[in-house]
């Protein structure tokens, strides 16, 4: 009996296929400094969005590497989304202490409505320069991974093709 080839694809491959076929949902977020971050404004640039929480050990471990990546690659937009923002002052203080010196958005109902709620933490989502989600996975990321992921040539958007 032959099996359908799609059944043999891994979950990661299926996820990649789904994300490459669907345009990213636009977002319009405001960070803790009052700066707005709209996906449409970042056309032509890579965007790295990292979901984290103060109680998440892998999140705490990856924040310094993400900060190092952002400093070395100022052309890439990096946004951290704190998913435990009940105590704003505590989250801001924690972010400073861990080296989180890139844009910080406090997760709330409005943010989750735009971005969806991550299945687990940490989760990192990467948008290519055309605004398409090319990576959306649970787990810790490193500076090296982010450098490799954002150095891949972007595929032309349909309107440019």
Protein Blocks (a to p, Z undefined) as FASTA:
>chain_A
ZZdfklmpcfklmmmmmmmmpccdddddddfkopacdfklmgoiacddddddfklmklmm
mmmmmmmmmmmmmmbccddddfblmbmmlmmmmmmmnopabdcddddfklmmmnopafbd
cddddddfkopafbdceddddfklmmmmmmpccdddfklZZ
